[in-house]
Amino acid sequence: MVKLTMIARVTDGLPLVEGLDDGRDVPDSDFYKQQVKALFKNLSRGQNEPSRMSVETGPYVYNYIIEGRVCYLTMCDRAYPKKLAFQYLEDLKNEFERAYGNQIETAARPYAFIKFDTFIQKTKKLYQDTRTQRNIAKLNDEINEVHQVMTRNVQEVLGVGEKLDRKCSCNHLFPVLNIYVNTKQLICAFYTCFRKLNLPTMTFLVGRLMHLSRGQPDVQSLNI
């Protein structure tokens, strides 16, 4: 089933329309809506993504088309036929261009064309049941083939930026990690000395452990 529909301007990622009752039956719908906005921002950076693509995320798939500097996106269950999802987007695109084509570039605020939701809801109802005669005919129509549409995982599309952010956010942990590693080495050495009853070395190790507990990460390696 169609779960979520959003339309955005590609040049800056500005959301133009969102289905008002979308996501009500989707757990963590706010998370997926934020992920869609991140996809729009990614497209606005000029990542040279295909004009049609499917992006898998959890139990769902984002399907989108880009035309006239506008991205039309819908989130569906993974089992929902891709052909119907893209035909649904084509219907939205054709009507949106007819109604607002000359206003898209001048839109200055988010969701400037929210009235288009009426058409979204009406059209979505036509595509919800894949077993209707109308939708079966669309599935059998070879004109609407989507075999060439690329499918990627959302981590592939958004993961580069996330990995960089995670790397930066972990820099402050390096001293702590050094303490952990050195402490682990000392504990292993301490255990070895205990087994050998090497008391002078054990005394030295206890002093080193106390040194580490005060937050000093630069412990020299021990050869015992």
ChimeraX commands (.cxc) that place a marker at each C-alpha (Angstrom):
marker #1 position 0.00,0.00,0.00 radius 0.5
marker #1 position 0.96,3.62,-0.48 radius 0.5
marker #1 position 1.97,4.93,2.94 radius 0.5
marker #1 position 3.45,8.35,2.35 radius 0.5
marker #1 position 3.57,10.92,-0.45 radius 0.5
marker #1 position 5.76,14.03,-0.61 radius 0.5
marker #1 position 6.72,16.47,-3.35 radius 0.5
marker #1 position 9.75,18.76,-3.14 radius 0.5
marker #1 position 11.75,21.21,-5.23 radius 0.5
marker #1 position 15.06,19.61,-6.15 radius 0.5
marker #1 position 17.12,22.80,-6.36 radius 0.5
marker #1 position 16.94,23.44,-2.61 radius 0.5
marker #1 position 15.00,20.53,-1.11 radius 0.5
marker #1 position 12.02,22.73,-0.22 radius 0.5
marker #1 position 8.97,20.52,0.52 radius 0.5
marker #1 position 6.03,21.66,-1.58 radius 0.5
marker #1 position 3.31,19.15,-0.69 radius 0.5
marker #1 position 2.78,16.35,1.81 radius 0.5
marker #1 position -0.20,14.02,2.11 radius 0.5
marker #1 position -2.00,15.30,5.20 radius 0.5
marker #1 position -3.26,11.94,6.44 radius 0.5
marker #1 position -0.18,9.98,5.39 radius 0.5
marker #1 position 1.72,7.86,7.88 radius 0.5
marker #1 position -1.07,7.40,10.40 radius 0.5
marker #1 position -0.78,3.62,10.19 radius 0.5
marker #1 position 3.04,3.65,10.03 radius 0.5
marker #1 position 5.04,3.12,13.25 radius 0.5
marker #1 position 7.75,5.79,13.56 radius 0.5
marker #1 position 6.19,7.80,10.73 radius 0.5
marker #1 position 8.05,10.93,11.86 radius 0.5
marker #1 position 11.35,9.09,11.42 radius 0.5
marker #1 position 10.51,8.18,7.82 radius 0.5
marker #1 position 9.34,11.71,7.04 radius 0.5
marker #1 position 12.65,13.06,8.32 radius 0.5
marker #1 position 14.46,10.49,6.21 radius 0.5
marker #1 position 12.55,11.65,3.14 radius 0.5
marker #1 position 13.57,15.25,3.86 radius 0.5
marker #1 position 17.18,14.09,4.12 radius 0.5
marker #1 position 16.81,12.45,0.70 radius 0.5
marker #1 position 15.50,15.71,-0.72 radius 0.5
marker #1 position 18.44,17.60,0.77 radius 0.5
marker #1 position 20.79,15.01,-0.69 radius 0.5
marker #1 position 19.29,15.55,-4.13 radius 0.5
marker #1 position 19.56,19.33,-3.76 radius 0.5
marker #1 position 23.34,18.99,-3.34 radius 0.5
marker #1 position 23.61,17.79,-6.92 radius 0.5
marker #1 position 24.48,14.15,-6.25 radius 0.5
marker #1 position 23.59,13.21,-9.86 radius 0.5
marker #1 position 21.11,10.57,-8.76 radius 0.5
marker #1 position 18.98,8.88,-11.46 radius 0.5
marker #1 position 15.69,10.55,-12.40 radius 0.5
marker #1 position 13.90,7.39,-11.23 radius 0.5
marker #1 position 14.97,5.28,-8.32 radius 0.5
marker #1 position 13.74,2.99,-5.55 radius 0.5
marker #1 position 15.35,3.29,-2.11 radius 0.5
marker #1 position 14.80,0.53,0.43 radius 0.5
marker #1 position 14.36,1.45,4.09 radius 0.5
marker #1 position 13.25,-1.07,6.69 radius 0.5
marker #1 position 9.99,-2.73,5.62 radius 0.5
marker #1 position 9.28,0.02,3.07 radius 0.5
marker #1 position 10.54,1.38,-0.24 radius 0.5
marker #1 position 10.80,5.01,-1.34 radius 0.5
marker #1 position 10.02,5.34,-5.05 radius 0.5
marker #1 position 10.66,8.67,-6.69 radius 0.5
marker #1 position 10.79,10.42,-10.04 radius 0.5
marker #1 position 12.43,13.75,-10.83 radius 0.5
marker #1 position 11.17,15.97,-13.60 radius 0.5
marker #1 position 11.13,19.72,-14.10 radius 0.5
marker #1 position 13.32,20.21,-10.99 radius 0.5
marker #1 position 10.66,18.59,-8.84 radius 0.5
marker #1 position 10.90,15.29,-6.99 radius 0.5
marker #1 position 7.73,13.23,-6.55 radius 0.5
marker #1 position 8.18,10.56,-3.88 radius 0.5
marker #1 position 6.02,7.88,-2.34 radius 0.5
marker #1 position 6.76,5.32,0.37 radius 0.5
marker #1 position 5.14,1.90,-0.06 radius 0.5
marker #1 position 5.30,-1.53,1.49 radius 0.5
marker #1 position 8.05,-3.61,-0.09 radius 0.5
marker #1 position 5.45,-6.00,-1.48 radius 0.5
marker #1 position 3.62,-3.22,-3.32 radius 0.5
marker #1 position 4.18,-3.47,-7.11 radius 0.5
marker #1 position 6.83,-1.04,-8.27 radius 0.5
marker #1 position 4.99,-0.52,-11.55 radius 0.5
marker #1 position 1.90,0.79,-9.76 radius 0.5
marker #1 position 3.98,3.02,-7.49 radius 0.5
marker #1 position 5.61,4.76,-10.45 radius 0.5
marker #1 position 2.33,5.04,-12.34 radius 0.5
marker #1 position 0.86,6.70,-9.24 radius 0.5
marker #1 position 3.73,9.18,-9.24 radius 0.5
marker #1 position 3.25,9.86,-12.95 radius 0.5
marker #1 position -0.39,10.74,-12.31 radius 0.5
marker #1 position 0.65,13.13,-9.53 radius 0.5
marker #1 position 3.35,14.70,-11.68 radius 0.5
marker #1 position 1.05,15.35,-14.62 radius 0.5
marker #1 position -1.60,17.04,-12.48 radius 0.5
marker #1 position 0.90,18.98,-10.36 radius 0.5
marker #1 position 2.62,20.39,-13.43 radius 0.5
marker #1 position -0.73,21.36,-14.92 radius 0.5
marker #1 position -1.91,23.10,-11.74 radius 0.5
marker #1 position 1.31,24.69,-10.41 radius 0.5
marker #1 position 3.96,24.40,-13.10 radius 0.5
marker #1 position 4.49,28.16,-13.43 radius 0.5
marker #1 position 4.64,28.72,-9.66 radius 0.5
marker #1 position 7.20,26.12,-8.58 radius 0.5
marker #1 position 10.33,28.25,-8.95 radius 0.5
marker #1 position 8.84,31.21,-7.06 radius 0.5
marker #1 position 7.53,29.23,-4.06 radius 0.5
marker #1 position 9.12,30.77,-0.96 radius 0.5
marker #1 position 7.66,28.78,1.95 radius 0.5
marker #1 position 7.35,25.07,2.75 radius 0.5
marker #1 position 4.15,23.32,1.69 radius 0.5
marker #1 position 3.06,26.25,-0.46 radius 0.5
marker #1 position 0.82,23.95,-2.52 radius 0.5
marker #1 position -0.76,21.96,0.31 radius 0.5
marker #1 position -4.15,22.19,-1.42 radius 0.5
marker #1 position -2.81,19.59,-3.84 radius 0.5
marker #1 position -3.37,17.08,-1.03 radius 0.5
marker #1 position -6.97,16.73,-2.22 radius 0.5
marker #1 position -5.76,15.27,-5.50 radius 0.5
marker #1 position -3.19,13.10,-3.69 radius 0.5
marker #1 position -5.81,11.48,-1.47 radius 0.5
marker #1 position -8.22,10.93,-4.36 radius 0.5
marker #1 position -5.52,9.36,-6.52 radius 0.5
marker #1 position -4.07,7.26,-3.70 radius 0.5
marker #1 position -7.42,5.55,-3.18 radius 0.5
marker #1 position -7.33,4.38,-6.80 radius 0.5
marker #1 position -3.98,2.66,-6.24 radius 0.5
marker #1 position -4.45,1.14,-2.78 radius 0.5
marker #1 position -6.04,-2.12,-3.91 radius 0.5
marker #1 position -3.75,-3.88,-6.37 radius 0.5
marker #1 position -6.48,-6.40,-7.29 radius 0.5
marker #1 position -8.89,-3.98,-8.95 radius 0.5
marker #1 position -9.43,-4.46,-12.67 radius 0.5
marker #1 position -7.99,-1.02,-13.30 radius 0.5
marker #1 position -4.72,-1.77,-11.49 radius 0.5
marker #1 position -4.40,-5.27,-12.92 radius 0.5
marker #1 position -4.61,-3.71,-16.38 radius 0.5
marker #1 position -1.83,-1.27,-15.46 radius 0.5
marker #1 position 0.33,-4.13,-14.18 radius 0.5
marker #1 position -0.10,-5.94,-17.48 radius 0.5
marker #1 position 0.63,-2.86,-19.57 radius 0.5
marker #1 position 4.13,-3.21,-21.01 radius 0.5
marker #1 position 4.34,0.54,-21.62 radius 0.5
marker #1 position 4.77,1.08,-17.88 radius 0.5
marker #1 position 7.72,-1.28,-17.47 radius 0.5
marker #1 position 10.12,-0.34,-14.64 radius 0.5
marker #1 position 12.83,-2.97,-15.01 radius 0.5
marker #1 position 15.47,-0.32,-15.58 radius 0.5
marker #1 position 14.74,1.53,-12.34 radius 0.5
marker #1 position 17.70,1.22,-9.97 radius 0.5
marker #1 position 17.12,-0.02,-6.41 radius 0.5
marker #1 position 19.47,1.03,-3.61 radius 0.5
marker #1 position 19.52,0.91,0.17 radius 0.5
marker #1 position 18.94,4.12,2.11 radius 0.5
marker #1 position 22.36,3.73,3.79 radius 0.5
marker #1 position 23.98,3.78,0.35 radius 0.5
marker #1 position 22.23,7.01,-0.53 radius 0.5
marker #1 position 22.61,8.85,2.79 radius 0.5
marker #1 position 25.40,6.85,4.44 radius 0.5
marker #1 position 28.40,8.91,3.30 radius 0.5
marker #1 position 27.40,11.98,5.26 radius 0.5
marker #1 position 26.34,9.92,8.27 radius 0.5
marker #1 position 29.69,8.14,8.42 radius 0.5
marker #1 position 31.55,11.46,8.33 radius 0.5
marker #1 position 29.39,12.86,11.11 radius 0.5
marker #1 position 29.91,9.78,13.24 radius 0.5
marker #1 position 33.67,9.96,12.71 radius 0.5
marker #1 position 33.78,13.57,13.84 radius 0.5
marker #1 position 31.55,12.97,16.82 radius 0.5
marker #1 position 33.84,10.17,18.06 radius 0.5
marker #1 position 37.06,12.19,18.09 radius 0.5
marker #1 position 36.61,13.12,21.75 radius 0.5
marker #1 position 36.49,9.42,22.65 radius 0.5
marker #1 position 40.02,8.57,21.50 radius 0.5
marker #1 position 41.75,9.36,24.86 radius 0.5
marker #1 position 39.17,7.26,26.67 radius 0.5
marker #1 position 39.70,4.40,24.22 radius 0.5
marker #1 position 43.44,4.60,24.80 radius 0.5
marker #1 position 42.88,4.32,28.53 radius 0.5
marker #1 position 40.63,1.32,27.99 radius 0.5
marker #1 position 43.15,-0.48,25.76 radius 0.5
marker #1 position 46.10,0.19,28.08 radius 0.5
marker #1 position 44.10,-0.80,31.13 radius 0.5
marker #1 position 43.13,-4.05,29.49 radius 0.5
marker #1 position 46.80,-4.77,28.74 radius 0.5
marker #1 position 47.76,-4.04,32.34 radius 0.5
marker #1 position 45.05,-6.27,33.76 radius 0.5
marker #1 position 46.25,-9.15,31.59 radius 0.5
marker #1 position 49.82,-8.56,32.76 radius 0.5
marker #1 position 48.62,-8.31,36.37 radius 0.5
marker #1 position 46.92,-11.67,36.09 radius 0.5
marker #1 position 50.06,-13.23,34.60 radius 0.5
marker #1 position 52.19,-11.88,37.46 radius 0.5
marker #1 position 49.70,-13.11,40.02 radius 0.5
marker #1 position 50.00,-16.62,38.64 radius 0.5
marker #1 position 53.78,-16.36,38.87 radius 0.5
marker #1 position 53.66,-14.63,42.30 radius 0.5
marker #1 position 55.95,-11.89,40.98 radius 0.5
marker #1 position 55.19,-9.42,43.80 radius 0.5
marker #1 position 57.54,-6.52,42.80 radius 0.5
marker #1 position 56.05,-6.42,39.33 radius 0.5
marker #1 position 52.52,-6.66,40.77 radius 0.5
marker #1 position 53.24,-3.62,42.93 radius 0.5
marker #1 position 54.43,-1.75,39.86 radius 0.5
marker #1 position 51.27,-2.69,37.95 radius 0.5
marker #1 position 49.00,-1.53,40.77 radius 0.5
marker #1 position 50.72,1.84,40.60 radius 0.5
marker #1 position 50.13,1.98,36.85 radius 0.5
marker #1 position 46.44,1.16,37.26 radius 0.5
marker #1 position 46.08,3.97,39.81 radius 0.5
marker #1 position 47.84,6.25,37.32 radius 0.5
marker #1 position 45.27,5.33,34.66 radius 0.5
marker #1 position 42.35,5.88,36.99 radius 0.5
marker #1 position 43.37,9.56,37.18 radius 0.5
marker #1 position 42.76,9.83,33.39 radius 0.5
marker #1 position 46.31,9.54,32.03 radius 0.5
marker #1 position 46.13,7.74,28.66 radius 0.5
marker #1 position 49.87,7.53,27.82 radius 0.5
marker #1 position 50.86,4.26,29.49 radius 0.5
marker #1 position 54.00,2.63,28.16 radius 0.5
marker #1 position 53.77,-0.94,26.97 radius 0.5
marker #1 position 54.96,-3.62,29.37 radius 0.5
marker #1 position 57.04,-6.62,28.41 radius 0.5
marker #1 position 56.59,-9.24,31.11 radius 0.5
marker link #1:1,2 radius 0.2
marker link #1:2,3 radius 0.2
marker link #1:3,4 radius 0.2
marker link #1:4,5 radius 0.2
marker link #1:5,6 radius 0.2
marker link #1:6,7 radius 0.2
marker link #1:7,8 radius 0.2
marker link #1:8,9 radius 0.2
marker link #1:9,10 radius 0.2
marker link #1:10,11 radius 0.2
marker link #1:11,12 radius 0.2
marker link #1:12,13 radius 0.2
marker link #1:13,14 radius 0.2
marker link #1:14,15 radius 0.2
marker link #1:15,16 radius 0.2
marker link #1:16,17 radius 0.2
marker link #1:17,18 radius 0.2
marker link #1:18,19 radius 0.2
marker link #1:19,20 radius 0.2
marker link #1:20,21 radius 0.2
marker link #1:21,22 radius 0.2
marker link #1:22,23 radius 0.2
marker link #1:23,24 radius 0.2
marker link #1:24,25 radius 0.2
marker link #1:25,26 radius 0.2
marker link #1:26,27 radius 0.2
marker link #1:27,28 radius 0.2
marker link #1:28,29 radius 0.2
marker link #1:29,30 radius 0.2
marker link #1:30,31 radius 0.2
marker link #1:31,32 radius 0.2
marker link #1:32,33 radius 0.2
marker link #1:33,34 radius 0.2
marker link #1:34,35 radius 0.2
marker link #1:35,36 radius 0.2
marker link #1:36,37 radius 0.2
marker link #1:37,38 radius 0.2
marker link #1:38,39 radius 0.2
marker link #1:39,40 radius 0.2
marker link #1:40,41 radius 0.2
marker link #1:41,42 radius 0.2
marker link #1:42,43 radius 0.2
marker link #1:43,44 radius 0.2
marker link #1:44,45 radius 0.2
marker link #1:45,46 radius 0.2
marker link #1:46,47 radius 0.2
marker link #1:47,48 radius 0.2
marker link #1:48,49 radius 0.2
marker link #1:49,50 radius 0.2
marker link #1:50,51 radius 0.2
marker link #1:51,52 radius 0.2
marker link #1:52,53 radius 0.2
marker link #1:53,54 radius 0.2
marker link #1:54,55 radius 0.2
marker link #1:55,56 radius 0.2
marker link #1:56,57 radius 0.2
marker link #1:57,58 radius 0.2
marker link #1:58,59 radius 0.2
marker link #1:59,60 radius 0.2
marker link #1:60,61 radius 0.2
marker link #1:61,62 radius 0.2
marker link #1:62,63 radius 0.2
marker link #1:63,64 radius 0.2
marker link #1:64,65 radius 0.2
marker link #1:65,66 radius 0.2
marker link #1:66,67 radius 0.2
marker link #1:67,68 radius 0.2
marker link #1:68,69 radius 0.2
marker link #1:69,70 radius 0.2
marker link #1:70,71 radius 0.2
marker link #1:71,72 radius 0.2
marker link #1:72,73 radius 0.2
marker link #1:73,74 radius 0.2
marker link #1:74,75 radius 0.2
marker link #1:75,76 radius 0.2
marker link #1:76,77 radius 0.2
marker link #1:77,78 radius 0.2
marker link #1:78,79 radius 0.2
marker link #1:79,80 radius 0.2
marker link #1:80,81 radius 0.2
marker link #1:81,82 radius 0.2
marker link #1:82,83 radius 0.2
marker link #1:83,84 radius 0.2
marker link #1:84,85 radius 0.2
marker link #1:85,86 radius 0.2
marker link #1:86,87 radius 0.2
marker link #1:87,88 radius 0.2
marker link #1:88,89 radius 0.2
marker link #1:89,90 radius 0.2
marker link #1:90,91 radius 0.2
marker link #1:91,92 radius 0.2
marker link #1:92,93 radius 0.2
marker link #1:93,94 radius 0.2
marker link #1:94,95 radius 0.2
marker link #1:95,96 radius 0.2
marker link #1:96,97 radius 0.2
marker link #1:97,98 radius 0.2
marker link #1:98,99 radius 0.2
marker link #1:99,100 radius 0.2
marker link #1:100,101 radius 0.2
marker link #1:101,102 radius 0.2
marker link #1:102,103 radius 0.2
marker link #1:103,104 radius 0.2
marker link #1:104,105 radius 0.2
marker link #1:105,106 radius 0.2
marker link #1:106,107 radius 0.2
marker link #1:107,108 radius 0.2
marker link #1:108,109 radius 0.2
marker link #1:109,110 radius 0.2
marker link #1:110,111 radius 0.2
marker link #1:111,112 radius 0.2
marker link #1:112,113 radius 0.2
marker link #1:113,114 radius 0.2
marker link #1:114,115 radius 0.2
marker link #1:115,116 radius 0.2
marker link #1:116,117 radius 0.2
marker link #1:117,118 radius 0.2
marker link #1:118,119 radius 0.2
marker link #1:119,120 radius 0.2
marker link #1:120,121 radius 0.2
marker link #1:121,122 radius 0.2
marker link #1:122,123 radius 0.2
marker link #1:123,124 radius 0.2
marker link #1:124,125 radius 0.2
marker link #1:125,126 radius 0.2
marker link #1:126,127 radius 0.2
marker link #1:127,128 radius 0.2
marker link #1:128,129 radius 0.2
marker link #1:129,130 radius 0.2
marker link #1:130,131 radius 0.2
marker link #1:131,132 radius 0.2
marker link #1:132,133 radius 0.2
marker link #1:133,134 radius 0.2
marker link #1:134,135 radius 0.2
marker link #1:135,136 radius 0.2
marker link #1:136,137 radius 0.2
marker link #1:137,138 radius 0.2
marker link #1:138,139 radius 0.2
marker link #1:139,140 radius 0.2
marker link #1:140,141 radius 0.2
marker link #1:141,142 radius 0.2
marker link #1:142,143 radius 0.2
marker link #1:143,144 radius 0.2
marker link #1:144,145 radius 0.2
marker link #1:145,146 radius 0.2
marker link #1:146,147 radius 0.2
marker link #1:147,148 radius 0.2
marker link #1:148,149 radius 0.2
marker link #1:149,150 radius 0.2
marker link #1:150,151 radius 0.2
marker link #1:151,152 radius 0.2
marker link #1:152,153 radius 0.2
marker link #1:153,154 radius 0.2
marker link #1:154,155 radius 0.2
marker link #1:155,156 radius 0.2
marker link #1:156,157 radius 0.2
marker link #1:157,158 radius 0.2
marker link #1:158,159 radius 0.2
marker link #1:159,160 radius 0.2
marker link #1:160,161 radius 0.2
marker link #1:161,162 radius 0.2
marker link #1:162,163 radius 0.2
marker link #1:163,164 radius 0.2
marker link #1:164,165 radius 0.2
marker link #1:165,166 radius 0.2
marker link #1:166,167 radius 0.2
marker link #1:167,168 radius 0.2
marker link #1:168,169 radius 0.2
marker link #1:169,170 radius 0.2
marker link #1:170,171 radius 0.2
marker link #1:171,172 radius 0.2
marker link #1:172,173 radius 0.2
marker link #1:173,174 radius 0.2
marker link #1:174,175 radius 0.2
marker link #1:175,176 radius 0.2
marker link #1:176,177 radius 0.2
marker link #1:177,178 radius 0.2
marker link #1:178,179 radius 0.2
marker link #1:179,180 radius 0.2
marker link #1:180,181 radius 0.2
marker link #1:181,182 radius 0.2
marker link #1:182,183 radius 0.2
marker link #1:183,184 radius 0.2
marker link #1:184,185 radius 0.2
marker link #1:185,186 radius 0.2
marker link #1:186,187 radius 0.2
marker link #1:187,188 radius 0.2
marker link #1:188,189 radius 0.2
marker link #1:189,190 radius 0.2
marker link #1:190,191 radius 0.2
marker link #1:191,192 radius 0.2
marker link #1:192,193 radius 0.2
marker link #1:193,194 radius 0.2
marker link #1:194,195 radius 0.2
marker link #1:195,196 radius 0.2
marker link #1:196,197 radius 0.2
marker link #1:197,198 radius 0.2
marker link #1:198,199 radius 0.2
marker link #1:199,200 radius 0.2
marker link #1:200,201 radius 0.2
marker link #1:201,202 radius 0.2
marker link #1:202,203 radius 0.2
marker link #1:203,204 radius 0.2
marker link #1:204,205 radius 0.2
marker link #1:205,206 radius 0.2
marker link #1:206,207 radius 0.2
marker link #1:207,208 radius 0.2
marker link #1:208,209 radius 0.2
marker link #1:209,210 radius 0.2
marker link #1:210,211 radius 0.2
marker link #1:211,212 radius 0.2
marker link #1:212,213 radius 0.2
marker link #1:213,214 radius 0.2
marker link #1:214,215 radius 0.2
marker link #1:215,216 radius 0.2
marker link #1:216,217 radius 0.2
marker link #1:217,218 radius 0.2
marker link #1:218,219 radius 0.2
marker link #1:219,220 radius 0.2
marker link #1:220,221 radius 0.2
marker link #1:221,222 radius 0.2
marker link #1:222,223 radius 0.2
marker link #1:223,224 radius 0.2
view
